[in-house]
Amino acid sequence: MQPEKFYYDNKIVRNFGIATIIWGIVGMTVGLFIAIQLYHPAANLDSQYTTFGRIRPLHTNAVIFAFVGNAIFMGVYYSLQRLLKARMFSDVLSNIHFWGWQLIIVSAAITLPLGFTTSHEYAELEWPIDILITIIWVVFGINMFGTIIKRRERHLYVAIWFYIATFVTIAVLHIVNSIELPVSLTKSYMIYAGVQDALVQWWYGHNAVAFFLTTPYLGMMYYFLPKMANRPVYSYKLSILHFWALIFIYIWAGPHHLLYTTLPGWAQSLGVAFSIMLIAPSWGGMINGLLTLRGAWDKVRDDVVLKFMVVGLTAYGMATFEGPMLSLKQVNGFAHFTDWIIAHVHVGAMGWNGFLTFAILYWLIPRIYKTELFSKKLASIHFWIGTLGILFYVIPIYWAGFTQSLMLKEFTPEGLLKYPNFLETTLRILPMYVMRSIGGTLYLSGVILMAYNLFKTMAQGSLVANEAAQAMPLEPLPQHVNEHSWHRALERKPIQFMIIALLVILVGSFVELMPTLTIKSNIPTIASVKPYTPLELQGRDLYIREGCLACHSQTVRPFRSETERYGEYSKAGEFVYDHPFLWGSKRIGPDLAREGGKYPNAWHYNHLMDPRLMSPGSIMPNYDWFITQKLDTSLTARKINAMRTLGVPYPAGYDKIANSDLDKQAKGIAADLAKNHIKVSSDKEVIAIIAYLQRLGTDIKADKSANNN
């Protein structure tokens, strides 16, 4: 039997590599921009399209799906071909995948600043883009499995296990979390409400981190690190344990994002238990990576690529130890809603994802261009300023998180809140925010330096678009094969492998989601909780459009420090008509769950126009366009019908008179403002947002009053 000649497709690898570099600079620049906004409100530029609330999801999407996403595909397309000894299944599908993914990113970059958002964290894109994501992900899957099927290597290497798990799990996560009811081309409502929506979102949100930011990178680590160090993977058996334990345990851990909320206690406890267990497989992967360098540590001293890998793996170990620790209720009660979580996330993003990506780019680009790296010295400079950037970013933000939590929980000897005004904590941590932006500047500077270095490397070399290779064709498998282990047998059956991986992640998903989604007693109702009025519903949509939940939570935890500051702790029945839920994940400003009736309408008006007028020192941007922009009521009837379809008990035919009720309530608020010498037309957006803010928490207050009577 003669070896077959074929060609690896390096052009698609190059395309994803260039996209990784460009989008990395864009995403991190936006991140630096919003970091500055947090201590310099003028950086919001007095424009509704550049406020922190609208730009923050642009940053997260650009870093996760543009920078990291393109890096994943770059690494997968390069390693998959070589591990399988086959060109990608279809050049056409490869190009559709590349250009389709860039179209998704551009669509996000356009729609998010325009305020078209579902508000689901890491899944903010509206339904037409969700459909496009599904199509492109299927294209990627067909291309990957088509290549696996035509492979010339019998057994699937460790990296491919992680690629398969990534594909099937992200498909399940995206589909379940993105079930929305469209109202228009740019507006939809999540089919889940309140507690159910929160559980689905953080089942998705936690596992988007697990199966987009972690498993494909572990796969790339298993391929590229041995290549870089010229050493075999430390332990094949540890790889098996690492893989199956990780994908089984990870999927259960999502509820640890919802501790002390109204999520049923059993679900919270389940999330905590599996989060703690997650330390074992996570550290198993880190140890397997670091011990692969046994006998090669002298190379680390001289090879900057290995330096990036070692720091990246170390950051992975730190983040995967800290994550389970943060899931402990005692730690979570202290850390959640503070900057501690932001620091934790960025250890993983900047250290693990960022440094691993940089290492792969520095190693891969010279090889597909058949040249040497333009400057090892510049790469070394990048390593050191990148490492300093991480430290200057995360250390001040950890400090900010500790400071904020301690201040918010502190009482005087007389039993009163020592810092009753939330703004006091914000002003205290502004110097830490300044330090963070310095760290971000250092990190971004390193990326720009890398871009210069790599583009100069490309210029001095020549891309080998079709790299010649040869391998023996795959012979038919004998009927009776004695494998050393069950897993070796499974490794030559990719479809069965995919099905088993799918079943493994579905077990936890089903046990976690189904009871809360189907058993009504898990979400007890409250008689006084009524649907939003049409004006309040429109105001809620404006709140979502402006990304207000990026800074304000809407759930009061059962801590004395919170009930003293905000009011009665939250109940599950409060949120049964909330499509989507708006509990938030970070408090840059105070919680708004009990905001209704706390201040007069005029206070809210002035606060929105100039926050510093009502709260001196506030870092909140102005929202003065609310006064000039007319409220769009053309979709009111469709919104009411959509809500009724989702189970909100609006009367039959109410959609036909909804705008009449809206107008009546709006005129009442406008008249009240006029009493305070504030003249504003009742058809402006500011009226709707005030109506929504004044509604928050009033149902519970009404229920309490009724019970007292």
C-alpha positions as CSV (number, residue, x, y, z in Angstrom):
1,M,0.0,0.0,0.0
2,Q,1.4,3.4,-1.1
3,P,1.2,6.5,1.0
4,E,-1.4,9.1,-0.1
5,K,-0.3,12.6,-0.9
6,F,-2.5,15.5,0.2
7,Y,-2.3,19.2,1.3
8,Y,-3.0,20.8,4.6
9,D,-5.1,24.0,4.3
10,N,-3.0,26.7,6.0
11,K,-4.9,29.6,4.4
12,I,-7.9,29.1,6.6
13,V,-5.6,28.9,9.7
14,R,-4.0,32.2,8.6
15,N,-7.4,33.9,8.1
16,F,-8.6,32.9,11.6
17,G,-5.2,34.0,13.0
18,I,-5.3,37.5,11.5
19,A,-9.0,37.8,12.7
20,T,-7.8,36.8,16.2
21,I,-5.2,39.5,16.3
22,I,-7.5,42.3,14.9
23,W,-10.5,41.5,17.0
24,G,-8.3,41.0,20.1
25,I,-7.1,44.6,19.7
26,V,-10.7,45.8,19.1
27,G,-12.2,44.0,22.1
28,M,-9.5,45.0,24.5
29,T,-9.6,48.6,23.4
30,V,-13.3,48.7,24.1
31,G,-12.5,47.1,27.5
32,L,-10.0,49.8,28.3
33,F,-12.6,52.4,27.2
34,I,-15.3,51.1,29.6
35,A,-12.7,50.8,32.4
36,I,-12.0,54.5,32.0
37,Q,-15.8,55.3,32.0
38,L,-16.0,53.9,35.5
39,Y,-14.0,56.7,37.0
40,H,-14.4,59.4,34.3
41,P,-18.1,59.6,33.3
42,A,-17.2,62.1,30.5
43,A,-15.8,59.2,28.6
44,N,-19.4,58.1,28.0
45,L,-19.2,60.9,25.4
46,D,-22.8,62.1,26.1
47,S,-24.0,59.7,23.4
48,Q,-26.6,57.0,23.9
49,Y,-24.4,54.7,21.7
50,T,-21.3,54.8,23.8
51,T,-22.5,54.5,27.4
52,F,-21.1,51.9,29.7
53,G,-24.4,49.9,29.7
54,R,-24.4,49.6,25.9
55,I,-20.7,49.1,25.3
56,R,-19.9,46.6,28.1
57,P,-21.7,43.7,26.2
58,L,-19.8,44.8,23.1
59,H,-16.5,44.3,25.1
60,T,-17.5,40.9,26.4
61,N,-18.8,39.6,23.1
62,A,-15.7,40.9,21.2
63,V,-13.3,39.3,23.6
64,I,-15.2,36.0,24.0
65,F,-16.6,35.3,20.6
66,A,-14.3,37.5,18.3
67,F,-10.9,37.2,19.9
68,V,-11.2,33.8,21.7
69,G,-13.6,32.4,19.1
70,N,-11.3,33.1,16.2
71,A,-8.3,31.7,18.2
72,I,-10.2,28.5,18.8
73,F,-11.0,28.0,15.2
74,M,-7.4,28.9,14.3
75,G,-6.1,26.2,16.7
76,V,-8.7,23.6,15.8
77,Y,-8.2,24.0,12.0
78,Y,-4.4,23.7,12.4
79,S,-4.2,20.8,14.8
80,L,-7.2,18.8,13.5
81,Q,-5.7,18.4,10.1
82,R,-2.4,17.2,11.4
83,L,-3.9,14.9,14.1
84,L,-6.1,13.3,11.5
85,K,-3.6,13.4,8.7
86,A,-6.3,14.9,6.4
87,R,-7.2,18.2,4.8
88,M,-10.4,19.7,6.1
89,F,-13.5,18.1,4.8
90,S,-14.5,21.1,2.6
91,D,-12.7,24.3,1.7
92,V,-16.1,25.8,0.9
93,L,-17.4,25.0,4.4
94,S,-14.2,26.4,5.9
95,N,-14.7,29.7,4.1
96,I,-18.4,29.8,4.9
97,H,-17.4,29.3,8.5
98,F,-14.8,32.0,8.5
99,W,-16.8,34.7,6.8
100,G,-20.0,33.7,8.6
101,W,-18.3,34.1,11.9
102,Q,-17.0,37.5,11.0
103,L,-20.5,38.5,9.9
104,I,-21.8,37.5,13.3
105,I,-19.1,39.6,15.0
106,V,-19.8,42.6,12.8
107,S,-23.6,42.2,13.5
108,A,-22.9,42.2,17.2
109,A,-20.7,45.3,16.9
110,I,-23.5,47.1,15.1
111,T,-26.6,46.0,17.1
112,L,-25.3,46.1,20.7
113,P,-24.5,49.8,20.7
114,L,-27.9,50.4,19.1
115,G,-29.5,48.8,22.1
116,F,-30.7,45.6,20.4
117,T,-30.2,43.1,23.2
118,T,-31.8,40.2,25.0
119,S,-29.9,41.2,28.2
120,H,-28.8,37.6,28.8
121,E,-25.1,37.8,29.8
122,Y,-22.8,36.4,27.1
123,A,-25.9,35.8,25.0
124,E,-27.1,39.4,24.4
125,L,-27.5,39.0,20.6
126,E,-31.1,39.2,19.2
127,W,-32.9,36.3,17.6
128,P,-31.8,36.8,13.9
129,I,-28.2,36.7,14.9
130,D,-28.8,33.7,17.1
131,I,-30.1,31.8,14.1
132,L,-27.0,32.8,12.1
133,I,-24.8,31.5,15.0
134,T,-26.7,28.2,14.8
135,I,-26.2,27.9,11.1
136,I,-22.5,28.7,11.2
137,W,-21.9,26.4,14.2
138,V,-23.6,23.5,12.2
139,V,-21.3,24.3,9.3
140,F,-18.3,24.1,11.6
141,G,-19.6,20.8,13.0
142,I,-20.1,19.3,9.5
143,N,-16.6,20.3,8.5
144,M,-15.0,18.9,11.7
145,F,-16.8,15.6,11.7
146,G,-16.4,15.2,7.9
147,T,-12.7,15.6,8.4
148,I,-12.8,13.0,11.3
149,I,-14.6,10.5,9.1
150,K,-12.1,10.8,6.2
151,R,-9.1,10.7,8.6
152,R,-6.0,8.6,8.0
153,E,-5.3,8.1,11.7
154,R,-7.3,5.4,13.4
155,H,-7.5,6.7,17.0
156,L,-8.6,10.2,18.1
157,Y,-6.0,12.1,20.0
158,V,-6.8,13.8,23.3
159,A,-7.3,17.2,21.8
160,I,-10.0,16.0,19.5
161,W,-12.0,14.7,22.5
162,F,-12.2,18.2,23.8
163,Y,-13.1,19.6,20.4
164,I,-16.0,17.1,20.1
165,A,-17.3,18.0,23.6
166,T,-17.1,21.7,22.8
167,F,-19.1,21.3,19.6
168,V,-22.0,19.3,21.0
169,T,-22.3,21.2,24.3
170,I,-22.2,24.6,22.9
171,A,-24.9,23.5,20.4
172,V,-27.1,22.4,23.3
173,L,-26.4,25.5,25.4
174,H,-27.0,28.0,22.6
175,I,-30.3,26.4,21.5
176,V,-31.9,26.0,25.0
177,N,-30.8,29.5,26.1
178,S,-31.8,31.3,22.9
179,I,-35.5,30.2,22.8
180,E,-37.1,33.6,22.3
181,L,-40.5,34.8,21.1
182,P,-39.8,37.5,18.5
183,V,-41.8,40.8,18.6
184,S,-40.0,42.4,15.7
185,L,-36.7,42.0,13.8
186,T,-34.8,43.6,16.7
187,K,-36.9,42.7,19.7
188,S,-37.8,39.5,21.4
189,Y,-38.8,38.1,24.8
190,M,-37.2,35.1,26.5
191,I,-39.8,32.3,26.9
192,Y,-38.6,31.6,30.4
193,A,-39.5,34.1,33.2
194,G,-37.9,35.1,36.5
195,V,-36.3,32.2,38.5
196,Q,-36.6,29.8,35.5
197,D,-34.9,32.3,33.2
198,A,-32.2,32.9,35.8
199,L,-31.5,29.2,36.1
200,V,-31.3,28.7,32.3
201,Q,-29.2,31.8,31.8
202,W,-26.6,30.8,34.3
203,W,-26.6,27.1,33.3
204,Y,-25.7,28.7,29.9
205,G,-23.4,31.4,31.2
206,H,-21.3,29.2,33.5
207,N,-21.0,26.5,30.8
208,A,-20.2,29.0,28.0
209,V,-17.1,29.6,30.2
210,A,-16.6,25.9,30.5
211,F,-17.2,24.8,26.9
212,F,-16.1,27.8,25.0
213,L,-13.3,29.4,27.1
214,T,-12.0,26.2,28.6
215,T,-12.5,22.8,26.8
216,P,-11.3,23.9,23.3
217,Y,-8.3,25.6,25.0
218,L,-7.5,22.4,26.9
219,G,-7.7,20.6,23.6
220,M,-5.2,23.1,22.1
221,M,-3.0,22.8,25.2
222,Y,-2.9,19.0,24.7
223,Y,-1.7,19.5,21.1
224,F,0.5,22.6,21.1
225,L,2.3,22.2,24.4
226,P,3.9,18.8,23.6
227,K,4.8,20.2,20.2
228,M,6.4,23.3,21.7
229,A,8.3,21.4,24.4
230,N,9.0,18.4,22.1
231,R,7.7,16.1,24.9
232,P,4.8,13.7,25.0
233,V,1.8,14.4,27.2
234,Y,2.6,13.5,30.8
235,S,-0.2,10.9,31.3
236,Y,-2.7,9.4,28.9
237,K,-4.7,7.9,31.8
238,L,-4.8,11.3,33.5
239,S,-6.1,12.8,30.2
240,I,-9.0,10.3,30.2
241,L,-9.9,11.1,33.8
242,H,-9.5,14.8,33.2
243,F,-11.8,14.8,30.1
244,W,-14.7,12.7,31.3
245,A,-14.8,14.1,34.8
246,L,-14.6,17.7,33.6
247,I,-17.4,17.5,31.1
248,F,-19.7,15.6,33.5
249,I,-19.1,17.8,36.6
250,Y,-18.9,21.2,34.9
251,I,-22.4,21.2,33.5
252,W,-23.9,21.0,37.1
253,A,-22.1,24.0,38.5
254,G,-24.2,26.9,37.0
255,P,-26.4,27.5,40.1
256,H,-23.5,28.8,42.1
257,H,-24.0,32.1,40.3
258,L,-27.4,32.3,42.0
259,L,-26.7,31.6,45.7
260,Y,-28.9,33.4,48.2
261,T,-31.4,34.3,45.4
262,T,-34.9,32.9,45.1
263,L,-33.6,29.8,43.2
264,P,-34.8,26.7,45.0
265,G,-32.4,25.6,47.8
266,W,-31.8,22.1,46.4
267,A,-30.6,23.6,43.1
268,Q,-28.2,26.0,44.9
269,S,-26.8,23.1,47.0
270,L,-26.4,21.0,43.8
271,G,-24.4,23.8,42.2
272,V,-22.2,24.2,45.3
273,A,-21.4,20.4,45.6
274,F,-20.4,20.0,42.0
275,S,-18.4,23.2,41.9
276,I,-16.3,21.9,44.8
277,M,-15.8,18.6,42.9
278,L,-14.7,20.6,39.9
279,I,-11.3,21.3,41.5
280,A,-10.1,17.8,40.9
281,P,-10.5,17.5,37.1
282,S,-9.5,21.1,36.5
283,W,-6.3,20.7,38.4
284,G,-5.8,17.3,36.8
285,G,-5.6,19.1,33.4
286,M,-3.3,21.8,34.7
287,I,-1.0,19.2,36.3
288,N,-1.0,17.1,33.1
289,G,0.1,20.2,31.2
290,L,2.8,21.4,33.6
291,L,4.3,17.9,34.0
292,T,4.4,17.6,30.3
293,L,7.3,20.0,30.6
294,R,9.3,17.6,32.9
295,G,12.8,17.5,31.6
296,A,12.2,20.6,29.5
297,W,12.1,23.4,32.1
298,D,15.5,24.6,30.9
299,K,13.7,25.5,27.6
300,V,11.2,27.7,29.5
301,R,14.0,30.0,30.5
302,D,14.9,30.7,26.9
303,D,11.7,30.1,24.9
304,V,9.2,32.9,25.3
305,V,6.5,30.7,23.8
306,L,6.8,28.3,26.6
307,K,6.8,31.2,29.1
308,F,3.4,32.2,27.8
309,M,2.1,28.6,28.1
310,V,3.4,28.2,31.7
311,V,1.8,31.5,32.9
312,G,-1.4,30.6,31.0
313,L,-1.6,27.2,32.7
314,T,-0.8,28.8,36.1
315,A,-3.7,31.3,35.5
316,Y,-6.0,28.4,34.6
317,G,-5.0,26.7,37.9
318,M,-5.6,29.8,39.9
319,A,-9.0,30.5,38.3
320,T,-10.2,27.0,38.6
321,F,-9.3,26.9,42.3
322,E,-10.9,30.3,43.0
323,G,-14.1,29.4,41.1
324,P,-15.1,26.5,43.4
325,M,-14.0,28.6,46.5
326,L,-16.4,31.4,45.3
327,S,-19.2,28.8,45.2
328,L,-19.0,28.2,48.9
329,K,-22.0,30.1,50.4
330,Q,-19.9,31.9,53.0
331,V,-17.4,33.2,50.4
332,N,-20.1,33.9,47.8
333,G,-22.1,36.0,50.3
334,F,-19.1,38.2,50.7
335,A,-17.8,38.3,47.1
336,H,-20.9,38.2,44.8
337,F,-22.0,41.5,43.2
338,T,-18.5,42.9,43.9
339,D,-15.4,43.5,41.8
340,W,-13.8,40.3,43.2
341,I,-15.8,38.5,40.5
342,I,-14.5,40.8,37.8
343,A,-10.9,40.1,39.0
344,H,-11.6,36.4,39.0
345,V,-13.0,36.4,35.5
346,H,-10.0,38.4,34.1
347,V,-7.4,36.0,35.6
348,G,-9.0,33.4,33.4
349,A,-9.5,35.7,30.3
350,M,-6.2,37.6,30.4
351,G,-4.0,34.8,31.7
352,W,-5.5,31.5,30.5
353,N,-7.2,32.5,27.3
354,G,-5.0,35.4,26.4
355,F,-1.6,34.0,27.1
356,L,-2.4,30.6,25.5
357,T,-3.6,32.4,22.4
358,F,-0.4,34.5,22.3
359,A,1.8,31.4,22.6
360,I,0.0,29.6,19.8
361,L,0.2,32.6,17.5
362,Y,3.9,33.1,18.1
363,W,4.5,29.3,17.5
364,L,2.1,28.9,14.6
365,I,2.5,31.9,12.3
366,P,6.3,31.4,11.6
367,R,5.6,27.8,10.7
368,I,2.9,28.4,8.1
369,Y,5.0,31.2,6.7
370,K,8.2,29.1,6.7
371,T,10.2,31.7,8.4
372,E,11.6,32.7,11.8
373,L,9.8,35.0,14.2
374,F,10.6,38.6,13.3
375,S,11.8,39.5,16.8
376,K,12.1,37.3,19.8
377,K,13.1,40.3,21.9
378,L,9.7,42.0,21.1
379,A,7.9,38.8,22.0
380,S,9.8,38.7,25.3
381,I,8.9,42.4,26.0
382,H,5.2,41.4,25.2
383,F,5.4,38.6,27.8
384,W,6.7,40.9,30.6
385,I,4.4,43.8,30.0
386,G,1.5,41.4,29.5
387,T,2.2,39.7,32.8
388,L,2.6,43.1,34.5
389,G,-0.7,44.2,32.9
390,I,-2.5,41.2,34.4
391,L,-1.1,42.0,37.9
392,F,-1.9,45.7,37.6
393,Y,-5.4,44.8,36.6
394,V,-6.4,42.0,39.0
395,I,-4.7,43.0,42.2
396,P,-6.4,46.5,42.5
397,I,-9.7,45.0,41.5
398,Y,-9.5,42.2,44.1
399,W,-8.8,45.0,46.6
400,A,-11.7,47.0,45.3
401,G,-14.0,43.9,45.7
402,F,-12.8,43.3,49.3
403,T,-13.2,47.0,50.1
404,Q,-16.7,47.3,48.7
405,S,-18.0,44.2,50.4
406,L,-16.6,45.1,53.8
407,M,-18.0,48.6,53.6
408,L,-21.5,47.5,52.5
409,K,-21.7,44.9,55.4
410,E,-20.3,47.2,58.2
411,F,-22.6,48.3,61.0
412,T,-22.0,50.9,63.7
413,P,-21.9,49.8,67.4
414,E,-25.5,51.1,67.6
415,G,-26.6,48.6,64.9
416,L,-26.9,51.1,62.0
417,L,-25.4,50.8,58.6
418,K,-22.0,52.6,58.7
419,Y,-22.2,53.4,55.0
420,P,-25.9,53.6,54.2
421,N,-25.3,55.4,50.9
422,F,-24.0,52.9,48.3
423,L,-22.2,55.8,46.5
424,E,-19.7,56.0,49.4
425,T,-18.3,52.6,48.5
426,T,-18.1,53.5,44.8
427,L,-16.1,56.7,45.5
428,R,-13.7,54.8,47.8
429,I,-12.7,52.3,45.1
430,L,-12.2,54.8,42.2
431,P,-8.4,54.8,42.7
432,M,-8.4,51.0,42.1
433,Y,-10.4,51.6,38.9
434,V,-7.6,53.9,37.7
435,M,-5.0,51.2,38.5
436,R,-7.1,48.7,36.5
437,S,-7.0,50.9,33.4
438,I,-3.2,51.2,33.7
439,G,-3.0,47.4,33.8
440,G,-5.4,47.2,30.8
441,T,-3.2,49.7,28.9
442,L,-0.1,47.6,29.5
443,Y,-1.9,44.4,28.4
444,L,-3.3,46.1,25.3
445,S,0.1,47.5,24.5
446,G,1.6,44.0,24.5
447,V,-1.1,42.8,22.1
448,I,-0.4,45.7,19.7
449,L,3.4,44.9,20.0
450,M,2.5,41.2,19.1
451,A,0.5,42.3,16.1
452,Y,3.4,44.4,14.8
453,N,5.8,41.4,15.4
454,L,3.6,38.9,13.7
455,F,2.7,41.0,10.7
456,K,6.4,41.7,10.2
457,T,7.0,38.0,10.4
458,M,4.3,37.4,7.7
459,A,5.9,40.1,5.5
460,Q,9.4,38.4,5.6
461,G,8.0,35.0,4.9
462,S,5.6,33.5,2.4
463,L,2.4,31.7,3.3
464,V,2.4,28.0,2.4
465,A,-1.3,28.0,1.7
466,N,-1.4,24.3,0.7
467,E,1.2,22.4,2.7
468,A,2.2,19.1,1.2
469,A,1.9,16.0,3.3
470,Q,1.5,12.3,3.0
471,A,0.2,9.4,5.1
472,M,-0.8,5.8,4.7
473,P,-4.6,5.4,4.0
474,L,-6.7,4.1,6.8
475,E,-6.9,0.3,6.5
476,P,-10.2,-1.5,7.2
477,L,-10.3,-2.5,10.8
478,P,-10.1,-6.3,11.5
479,Q,-13.2,-7.8,13.0
480,H,-11.5,-8.9,16.1
481,V,-9.2,-6.3,17.7
482,N,-7.8,-6.6,21.2
483,E,-7.6,-3.1,22.5
484,H,-5.7,-2.3,25.7
485,S,-8.7,-0.5,27.2
486,W,-12.3,0.3,26.6
487,H,-11.3,3.9,25.9
488,R,-8.9,3.0,23.2
489,A,-11.8,1.2,21.5
490,L,-14.0,4.2,21.9
491,E,-11.4,6.5,20.4
492,R,-11.8,4.9,17.0
493,K,-15.6,5.5,17.0
494,P,-16.1,9.2,16.6
495,I,-19.9,9.2,16.3
496,Q,-20.3,6.9,19.4
497,F,-17.8,9.2,21.2
498,M,-19.9,12.2,20.3
499,I,-23.1,10.6,21.5
500,I,-21.7,9.5,24.8
501,A,-20.2,13.0,25.4
502,L,-23.7,14.4,24.6
503,L,-25.4,12.1,27.1
504,V,-22.8,12.9,29.8
505,I,-23.6,16.6,29.6
506,L,-27.3,16.1,29.2
507,V,-27.6,14.2,32.5
508,G,-26.7,17.2,34.6
509,S,-28.6,19.6,32.4
510,F,-31.8,17.6,32.7
511,V,-31.6,17.0,36.5
512,E,-30.8,20.7,37.0
513,L,-33.3,22.3,34.7
514,M,-36.4,20.1,34.5
515,P,-37.8,20.4,38.0
516,T,-37.6,24.2,38.1
517,L,-39.0,24.5,34.6
518,T,-41.9,22.0,35.1
519,I,-42.9,21.8,38.8
520,K,-45.0,24.9,39.6
521,S,-44.5,24.5,43.4
522,N,-40.8,25.4,42.9
523,I,-42.0,28.9,42.0
524,P,-44.8,29.9,44.5
525,T,-46.9,32.7,43.2
526,I,-47.9,35.9,45.1
527,A,-51.4,37.2,44.7
528,S,-50.4,40.9,44.8
529,V,-47.9,40.5,41.9
530,K,-49.6,41.8,38.8
531,P,-48.4,42.2,35.1
532,Y,-46.7,45.4,34.1
533,T,-48.9,48.1,32.7
534,P,-48.2,48.8,29.0
535,L,-46.2,52.0,30.0
536,E,-44.2,50.0,32.6
537,L,-43.5,47.3,30.1
538,Q,-42.2,49.9,27.6
539,G,-40.1,51.4,30.3
540,R,-38.7,48.0,31.2
541,D,-37.6,47.5,27.6
542,L,-35.8,50.9,27.7
543,Y,-34.1,49.7,30.9
544,I,-32.9,46.6,28.9
545,R,-32.0,48.7,25.9
546,E,-29.7,50.9,27.9
547,G,-28.0,47.9,29.7
548,C,-28.9,49.2,33.2
549,L,-28.5,45.7,34.6
550,A,-24.8,46.0,34.0
551,C,-24.6,48.2,37.0
552,H,-27.8,47.6,39.0
553,S,-29.0,44.3,40.4
554,Q,-32.7,43.6,41.0
555,T,-32.6,41.0,43.8
556,V,-32.2,41.5,47.5
557,R,-30.5,38.7,49.3
558,P,-31.5,37.7,52.8
559,F,-28.6,39.5,54.6
560,R,-29.3,42.1,57.2
561,S,-26.9,44.5,55.4
562,E,-29.1,44.2,52.3
563,T,-32.5,44.3,53.8
564,E,-31.5,47.4,55.9
565,R,-30.3,49.1,52.8
566,Y,-32.8,48.1,50.2
567,G,-35.8,46.6,51.9
568,E,-37.4,43.2,52.2
569,Y,-35.5,40.3,50.6
570,S,-36.7,39.0,47.2
571,K,-39.3,36.2,46.7
572,A,-39.6,33.9,43.8
573,G,-43.1,34.9,43.1
574,E,-42.1,38.5,42.4
575,F,-40.5,37.6,39.1
576,V,-43.1,35.3,37.4
577,Y,-43.9,37.9,34.7
578,D,-40.3,39.0,34.1
579,H,-39.3,38.0,30.6
580,P,-36.3,38.2,30.8
581,F,-35.1,38.2,34.5
582,L,-33.0,41.3,35.4
583,W,-31.1,40.2,38.6
584,G,-27.8,41.4,37.3
585,S,-24.3,40.1,38.2
586,K,-22.4,43.2,39.5
587,R,-23.4,46.2,41.6
588,I,-21.6,49.3,40.4
589,G,-24.7,51.1,41.7
590,P,-27.3,50.2,44.3
591,D,-29.9,47.4,43.9
592,L,-33.2,48.6,42.4
593,A,-35.5,45.8,43.5
594,R,-37.4,48.1,45.9
595,E,-36.9,51.4,44.1
596,G,-40.6,52.0,43.5
597,G,-42.0,54.8,45.6
598,K,-38.7,55.5,47.3
599,Y,-38.3,58.9,45.5
600,P,-40.7,61.2,43.7
601,N,-41.0,61.3,40.0
602,A,-39.1,64.6,39.8
603,W,-36.1,63.0,41.6
604,H,-35.9,60.2,38.9
605,Y,-36.2,62.8,36.2
606,N,-33.4,64.9,37.5
607,H,-31.3,61.8,38.3
608,L,-31.6,60.6,34.7
609,M,-30.8,64.0,33.2
610,D,-27.8,64.6,35.4
611,P,-27.0,61.9,38.0
612,R,-24.4,64.2,39.8
613,L,-27.2,66.7,40.5
614,M,-29.0,64.2,42.8
615,S,-26.0,62.0,43.8
616,P,-22.8,64.1,43.9
617,G,-19.8,62.1,42.7
618,S,-21.9,59.6,40.8
619,I,-20.2,57.8,37.9
620,M,-23.5,57.1,36.1
621,P,-23.8,58.6,32.6
622,N,-26.4,61.2,31.7
623,Y,-29.5,59.9,29.9
624,D,-30.8,63.2,28.6
625,W,-31.9,61.7,25.3
626,F,-34.8,60.2,27.2
627,I,-36.3,63.8,27.2
628,T,-36.0,64.3,23.4
629,Q,-36.8,60.8,22.1
630,K,-40.4,59.9,21.6
631,L,-41.5,56.6,23.0
632,D,-42.2,54.1,20.2
633,T,-45.7,52.7,20.9
634,S,-46.1,51.0,17.5
635,L,-45.2,47.6,19.1
636,T,-47.2,47.9,22.3
637,A,-50.0,45.6,21.0
638,R,-47.5,43.0,19.8
639,K,-45.6,43.1,23.0
640,I,-48.8,42.6,25.0
641,N,-49.8,39.7,22.8
642,A,-46.3,38.2,23.1
643,M,-46.5,38.4,26.8
644,R,-49.9,36.8,26.9
645,T,-48.5,34.0,24.7
646,L,-45.8,33.5,27.3
647,G,-48.4,33.1,30.1
648,V,-48.7,36.7,31.4
649,P,-52.5,37.1,32.3
650,Y,-53.4,40.1,30.2
651,P,-57.2,40.1,29.4
652,A,-58.3,38.9,26.0
653,G,-58.4,41.9,23.6
654,Y,-56.3,44.1,26.0
655,D,-53.8,44.7,23.2
656,K,-56.4,46.8,21.4
657,I,-56.7,49.3,24.3
658,A,-53.2,49.0,25.7
659,N,-51.9,52.2,24.2
660,S,-54.9,54.0,25.6
661,D,-54.0,52.9,29.1
662,L,-50.4,53.7,28.4
663,D,-51.3,57.3,27.4
664,K,-53.5,57.8,30.5
665,Q,-50.7,56.7,32.9
666,A,-48.1,58.7,31.0
667,K,-50.2,61.9,31.2
668,G,-50.5,61.3,35.0
669,I,-46.7,61.2,35.4
670,A,-46.2,64.2,33.1
671,A,-48.8,66.1,35.2
672,D,-47.0,65.2,38.4
673,L,-43.7,66.4,37.0
674,A,-45.3,69.7,35.9
675,K,-46.2,70.3,39.6
676,N,-42.4,70.4,40.2
677,H,-41.9,72.9,37.3
678,I,-40.7,70.1,35.0
679,K,-42.3,70.4,31.6
680,V,-42.0,67.3,29.5
681,S,-44.4,65.8,26.9
682,S,-46.1,62.6,28.0
683,D,-45.0,60.8,24.9
684,K,-41.3,60.9,25.7
685,E,-39.2,57.9,26.8
686,V,-38.4,59.5,30.1
687,I,-42.0,59.0,31.2
688,A,-41.9,55.3,30.5
689,I,-38.6,54.7,32.3
690,I,-39.9,56.6,35.4
691,A,-43.0,54.5,35.3
692,Y,-41.0,51.3,35.4
693,L,-38.6,52.4,38.1
694,Q,-41.6,53.5,40.3
695,R,-43.2,50.1,39.8
696,L,-40.2,48.1,41.1
697,G,-41.0,46.3,44.4
698,T,-44.4,47.9,44.9
699,D,-46.3,44.6,44.5
700,I,-44.5,43.2,47.5
701,K,-45.2,46.3,49.5
702,A,-48.8,46.0,48.6
703,D,-48.9,42.4,49.7
704,K,-47.3,43.3,53.0
705,S,-49.8,46.1,53.6
706,A,-52.7,43.7,52.8
707,N,-51.4,41.1,55.3
708,N,-50.9,43.7,58.0
709,N,-54.5,44.8,57.5
